[in-house]
């Protein structure tokens, strides 16, 4: 699937995957569902859910590493700065280099171009945080998050997924 098609699909994902409200209970439900998906698929991932003012949920699955924690943090920073999914930012920057372009004036130690972090958007409030998965290739990290968000919010986890690369 060409990058332009993926970007259009991610824009659709961002448009429809919006919460009516988001609090500790919702964060726990989202995190628990992601953990369940990781357990079922034996996925070696870290799951990090944050509002801009505080962490809400974190788990490291078997096989994940300390590096995954740092990648998740940097992906979340990318979502916060650009207010869009980190995989979309990656694709909009050419989809090859994971280092943030110097033209943005952002540090590579704090930001990364990689998929797996998705904005937590609340209706009538905007983007208030992000959910990130790290440990799989970028596209798989992104699809993992979107599948669980879509299932939680719409009951159709596969409907919004990106197709094969």
N, C-alpha and C positions, 0 to 999 in steps of 0.2 A: 504494500500500500504506500503510495507516495506521501512524502512529508506533509504536503498541503492538505491531503485528505485526512491524515491523522490530526493535524492542527484543527481542522474544521470539526472533527468528531470530539476532540478535547474541549473545544469551545462549547459544543452542545452539552457535554458532560458537566462543565462548570455552570452552565445556565440552568440545568434541571436538578442537579444534586445540591439542593438548598434545604437547610433545616428551618423549621418553624421556630425552634428554640434550641439552645445547646447549653447543657449544664453538666454537672458531674455524673449524673445518672446516664445521660446520653453518651458521654465520653466512655464510661465503663461498658455500656452495651456495645458501642462501636469497637472498642478495644478487645472485648471478649469475643466478638464475632471474628475479628481479624485473627485472634489467637486460635480460635477453633478451626479456621481455614488453614492456618499454619500447621496445627497438629494433624489435621486430616491429610494434608499434602506433604507432611514431613519437610516443611519449608524452613531453612535455616536463616530466619529473619529477625530483625528487631522491629518493634512497633512503638512509635512515639506519637502521642497526641498532645498537642499544646494549644492553649490560648496564648495570646500575645503577652499576657501578664503572668502565666504560670503553667507548669506541667500538669496534665490531667490523667495520663495513663502511659505506662511504659512497661514493656516486657522484652526480654531477650530469649529467643527460642534456642533449643539445642542446635549447635553447629554455627550459630552466629558468633561474631567477634566484636571486640572493642572498636574496631574500625567501622563496623556497621552503625554503631552508636554515633560516631562522628559524622558519617555520611548522612544519617537521618537529620542530625542537627543542621548541617549545612544545606540540605534540601529544604528544610523548614524555613531557614533564613532566606532562601531564594524565593519561596512562596510569599513570604512576608514582604519582601522588597518589590516583587513584580505583581503581586496580587493575582497570580494564576498558577496553574499546576506546574510543577518543576519539569515534567516531561515536555510540556508545551514550550517552556522557555528553552529547554535543550534543543528541541526541533527548530524553533525560531532562530536559534543561533547556529544552524547548520547541522546539528546532530552528530558532530564528529569529536569535537574537543570538549572535555569536561571542565576545563578551566574557564572561569568567568572572564569575559572579554575586558581588557583594560579600559575600554571606552566607558564602562559603567563606573569605574573607580571603586570596584568592590574587591575585597581581599579573597584570594583563593583558599585561605585558611578558614574563612567564614561562610563562603558561598560555593555552590557547585552546580554545574549543568548536568543533571542526571534525573531520571524519572523516579517516581515513588512518593513524592509529597503532593498532597492535594489540599486546596483551600477549604477550610470550614467556613461556609458562607451561611449566614442567617438572614432570612427574609427581613427586609426593612432595616437591617443593621450592617450588612456587608460582610467582608472577610474579617473574622475575629480570631482565627487561628489556623492550624494545619494538622493534618494527619499524615504520618510518614511511615513507609516500610523500606527497609534496606537489607539487602542480602542476596537479591536475585538480579539478573540483568535489568536495566532501566525499564524496558517495556513491560516486563513481567511484574516488577515492583508496582508500576503504575496500574496495570490491569488488576492486580490483587486488591489494591485500595479501592478502585472504582467498582469492582464486582461487589465488594462488601457494602460500600456506600449505597450503591443502587439497590441492593437487596434490602438494606435497612430502610431506605427512604421510599422505595417504589415497589419493592417486592419482585424485581426483575433483574437480578444480578448480571446476567449475560447480555442483556439487551443493549447496553451502552459500551461494551468492551471494544477495544481496538481489535481489528482483524489481525491475521498473521502478518508478520513483518515482510 
